[in-house]
């Protein structure tokens, strides 16, 4: 049985329309690690070229409908629930084994090593994690080395940080964001993303070696690039204030301003990336802020909707402006049991005067 793990990442893809694994390579890149009777026959897997017209997979492999998506999500949820106990047991054994190896290598306490491995399983790589680079010159490099000089490692290929070399080399690559922060893009299991972060021990060591003038900026960098909880941030803030000889309030202001600017920059990067990958031929109109005037956007919508040639075009008022039609109550409609009772205004009765007939 082949799940696509033994093929090059660029040569495999999951066709989500048909849920079928396919490959553009002639065979496996390396022998399978499966035990009998799951050992694969490479000769039987050799592709066969057949003369004929190209297959239109868009028409043959139809997209999943809403019902198909719902059914697929249900099946995946049931299978995840069934495998949850086995997954937890396997993960615990993996974490314990890796934590013992990490403790033996760098001599840290076992609880601290366990936390590092648990964060690794969650996609967060801390400084003591060794990265399995393909280049022999980078063989012993850790996350700390990449964080110290990210431009040196940009574009370097490596095995998946969690699966290791047994899964295959060349599965991942060091990437840099616009602000220079590194991250790892892995093709393992389709696609995986790993963030490279500082822990408290590494951040405190950097502050202890920093000059007083550099302590505030280094503190902000450690918080933004670190995997720290609130207690660790407070401790690091006091340490930075002690090194810089300043108060913690100034550090708070600097941290909030830098974090706001970074979040805005990353949001803009994501928006530009989505716009670059967009294949919808329809024009895209950006949503205005909540406090922006609506007239410019309504003018754009009017310009588009006025060209509609349908038998029932969008509703407009007497001035040919697009309007929203809301369903109101009707005198001949029976009110819903859940609706509030209709309160009618009492009729005004005539006054009886002395000279009146009523």
N, C-alpha and C positions, 0 to 999 in steps of 0.2 A: 504493500500500500504506500503510495507516494503522496505526501502533503505539500510538495513543492519546496521543501527546505533545502534539498540537495542541488538546487539549480541556482544559477547566477541571478542576483536580484533584478538586473536589467532584462533578463530573459524570461521572466515569469510575470504573469499578471493574472488577476482574478477578474474574470468577466462577470460583473455583478448582474448582468441581464440573464445569464444562464447558469451562474454559479459553477463554472467549469474552469479548472486549472489548465492552462495551455503554456507551451514553451516554444521558443524560436530556435533552440539549440538542437543539435543532432542527438545528444544523449546527456547523461548525467555528467556533471563536472568532476565529481569524486564519488567513490563507492558509497553505497548506502550503509548506514550503521544499524539497520534493522536486523533483528534475529530471525532465523527460520520460523515459520514458513513465509515471512514477509520479505525475504531477500529478493531484490529486484533483478530482472533479467534485462541487461542493457540492450541485447540484440532484439528482444521483443519490443523494447521501447523505441527502437530506431524509427524515425518518421518516414512515411511513405509519400512520395510525390505522385499525384494523380492528375493526368491531363484533363483540362476542362476549364470552365469559366470560374472566376473568383466567387467565393461564397459571400453573399451579403449578410453579415451577421446581424445587422440592425433589423432586417426583416425576419430572419430565421429565429434569432434569440430576442424575442419581444421583451420590452421593459416590464418589470413587475408592476402589477396594479396595486391599488390601495389595499385591496383584500389580501393580495400576495404578501405585501410588506407587513401587514398586521399578523398574518399567519407565520411568516418568517420570524418576526420578533417574538411571538409566542413560543415557537419551537426553540429559539435560542435561549429564552428565559428558562424554560423547563430543563433544557440540557445543562445550563449553568447551575441551576439549583440541584440537579442530580449529582453533578461533579464537585459541588462546593466542599463536601467533607474531604474528598480525596485531594483536591487542590490545596486546602489548608494544611493537610498532613504533609504533602510533598513540599510545600513552601517552607514549613517549619523546619523540616530536615535540611533543606538547602541553606536556610539562614544559619542554622546551628553549625553546619559544616564550614560554610564560608567565614563565619565569625571566628571560629577556632583557628582557621588558617590566618586570618588577619591579625589576631592576637599574637600568634606565634611569630609573625613577620615583623610587626612594629612595636609589640610589647604594650599595647593599651589594654585596659580592663575589658573583660568579656561583655558586660552590658553596653559599653560604648561601641564596641565592635559590632554587636548585634544591631544597634540602631543604625550604623552605617550601612550594613547589608540590607536592612529593611527599607531604608530610603533608596538604596540602589534598585530594589525590586519595584519601587514606586516611580522610577524614572529620574531620581535625584542622585547625582554622583558627587560625593564629598571628596575632599582633597586627598585622602589616603588611598583611594581606589586606583589600582593600576589599570591603565588602558592598553588593550592588546593591539598595538599598532602593527601594520604590515611591514613598515620600514624597520630594519634591524637596529638602526641608530636610535630609534625612538622606542625600543622594546621595553625599557624599564620606566618609561615616563608615566607620571601619575596625573591626576586631575589638578593637583597643585602646580605642576609644571605648565600645564596648559593655561591655567588662570594667570600665572605670572607672566607669560609671553604668548598670548593667543595668536598673534600674527605669524609666529614661527610655525605653528601647527595648523594654520588654515589650509584646508584642502587635503590634509593627511587622511589616509584611509586606514581602517582598522576593523577588527571583528566586532560583532555586537557586544557591547559592554556587559550584558547580562548573560547571553547565551555562551559567549566565549569562542575560542578558536575551533572547537569541535563543530560548531554550527557552520563555520566557513569564514575564510578571510575576505576582505574587501566588501563587507556587508554594510559598513557605516563610514561616515565622513565627518570631519570637524568643519563646522560652519560658523560664520561670524555674522552678527546682526549689524545694523547701521551704527550702533553705539559702541561696537567693538566687543560685545559680550559673546563668548563662545557657547555653542550648543552642538549636539550630535544628532545627525539625521541618519537613522538606520533603516534598512530595507527588510529587517527580520520580521517575519510574520506579517508581511505586507508593508507596514510602516510603523516605526517606533521613534519617539523623540526623547532625548535625554538632556536634562539641564545640568550644567556644571556649577556647583555652589560651594561657598566657603562654610565651614562649621565654626563654632565658637572658639575652639582651640586654635584654629588657623588664623581667625580674625584677631584674637588677642595677641598672638605672636607678631602679627604685622604691626599692630599698634605699639607694642613694646619696642620695636625697632624703628619706629617712625620719628621724624623730627617734630618738635612742637607745632611748627607752622603747617605741617602736612597732616596733622592728626584729624582736624575736622573733615577734610575731604576724604581721607582714608576711612573714617568712621562711616560716612555716607555710602561709600563704595562697598564696604563690608556688609552693611545692612541690605543694600539693594541686590548685591550679588551673593548673599549668604542665605543659608537655610537655618534661620534663627527663630526661636519663639520669643514671646514678649519679655520674659524674664531675662533671657540672654541679651536682648537688645538693651534693656535697662542697665545691665551690668557692663556691657560694652560702652554704653553712653557715658557712664561714670568714669570708666577707664580712659576714654578719649578726652573727657573734660579734664581729668587729672594730668594727662600728657600735654594737652594744649594750654592748660592754665586758664580755661574759660568755663563759663557756666553751661549747664545742660540745656537751658532754654534756647540759647543760640543754636545749639546742635539740632534741637527739635525743629526750629524754623528752617534751617538749611536742609534737613532731611525731607520735610514736607514739600518744600519747593522743588527739590531735585526729583522726588518721586512723582510729583504731578507732571513735571516736564517729561520724564521718561515714559510715563503711561500715555501721555498725549502723542509722543513720538512713535511708540510702538503701535498705538491704534491707527495712526496715519500710515505706518508701514503695512499693516494688515489690510487697510482699505485699498492702498495702492496695489497690493498683491492680488486681492480679489478682483480689482478692476482690470488688471493685466491678464488674469486667467478667465475673465468673463467671455463667454461665447454666445450670449443671447443677442440677436441682432436688433432687438427693440431698444430705443433710446432710454437711458437711465437718468432719472432725476433725483438729485440728492434731497433727502428729507430735511426740511428747515428745522432750526432749533425751536424749542417749545415756546420761546418768547419772541420769535421772529414774526413779522407781518405775513399774512396769508395771500395778499393780493398778487405778489410776483409769481408764486406757485400756481395760483388759480388762473393767472393769465396764460401760463404754459399749458395747463390742462384744457383751458378753453380753446387754445390754438390747435390742440390735438383732436379734441372731441368734435369740433365744428366740421371736421372733414369726414365724419362718419356718414356712410351711405346706407346704413341698415334701414329696414322698414320701420323699426322702432328705435330711433336713436336715443341717446341719453336725454333725460328730461331737462327742459329749460323753462325759465319764466318768460314773462311777456317782453322782457328786455334782452332775450336771447342769452341769458347767463345760466350756467349750469347750476342746477338746484338739487337738493337731496329730498327724496320723497319718503315720507315716513307714514307707516300704516296707522291710521287712527280708527276710533270706534265708529260704527255705523248704526243707524237707527233700526235697521232690520236684522242686526246681528244679535245673537243671544250672548250675553256676557259670560265669560269663563267663570267657573266656580271659584278659581283662585283670585280673580280680579276683585277689586274693592267694589262694594255696592255703589250704584249711581245715586248720588244725593241730588234730588230735584229741589229747586227753589219753590217754597210754598206759594200758592196763588194768593194774591191779595184780594181779600173780599171787600165788597163795597160797604160803605158806612151807612148806617140807618139814620137818616135825619127825620126830623119831625114832618117835613113836607115831602118826603120821598115815598115812593110806592114800594121800595125794596126793604 
